[in-house]
Amino acid sequence: MKIGEEVGETNQAVIGVLGQNPRKGVTHTWEDVHAELYRHVDVGTLGPLPNMYEPAWFPEKTAAAIAEAAGLIAALAGLLVLVLRTPPRRSRPSGSSEGRVPPLR
């Protein structure tokens, strides 16, 4: 029940930003939407982003952010190595009839 209420409040803020309610017009700002979303979603679990509701940034958070960034860089490096090591596809010679449908007579 509580989750539905919170989702409704966030939706109401988005509708207010877009002015989709013809009786009310624009009633919210994007900052209101962010405040509603950050209040109910743990953004810190999505990557090296701090939780906005935590007022302190302490050394453990810095170490965690650096470790997550290093993991991201390692993953991108691995992807780059994989892409660079994959041999290019060979194209068929233009005169080859392999795979062609014979013309109708």
LINURLIN-V532918 format. One record per backbone hydrogen bond with DSSP energy under -0.5 kcal/mol. CO is the residue of the C=O (numbers start at 0). NH is the residue of the N-H. E is the energy in kcal/mol with one decimal. If there is no record, write none. Layout:
((CO,NH,E) (CO,NH,E))
This chain:
((0,4,-1.5) (1,5,-2.1) (2,6,-2.6) (3,7,-2.1) (4,8,-2.0) (5,9,-2.1) (6,10,-2.7) (7,11,-2.5) (8,12,-1.8) (9,13,-2.1) (10,14,-2.8) (11,15,-2.1) (12,16,-1.9) (13,17,-2.3) (14,18,-1.0) (14,19,-1.8) (15,26,-1.5) (15,27,-0.8) (19,21,-0.8) (20,23,-0.7) (20,24,-3.2) (24,26,-0.6) (28,31,-0.5) (28,32,-1.5) (29,33,-2.7) (30,34,-2.4) (31,35,-2.3) (32,36,-2.7) (33,37,-3.1) (34,38,-1.4) (35,39,-0.9) (36,39,-0.9) (36,40,-2.1) (40,42,-1.6) (41,44,-1.4) (42,45,-2.1) (43,46,-0.8) (46,48,-1.6) (49,51,-0.5) (50,53,-1.5) (52,54,-0.7) (55,57,-0.6) (57,60,-1.1) (57,61,-1.6) (58,62,-2.5) (59,63,-2.2) (60,64,-2.5) (61,65,-2.3) (62,66,-2.4) (63,67,-2.4) (64,68,-2.2) (65,69,-2.5) (66,70,-2.1) (67,71,-2.1) (68,72,-2.4) (69,73,-2.4) (70,74,-2.3) (71,75,-2.4) (72,76,-2.4) (73,77,-2.3) (74,78,-2.1) (75,79,-2.3) (76,80,-2.5) (77,81,-2.2) (78,82,-2.4) (79,83,-2.5) (80,84,-1.9) (81,85,-1.0) (92,95,-1.4) (96,99,-1.9))
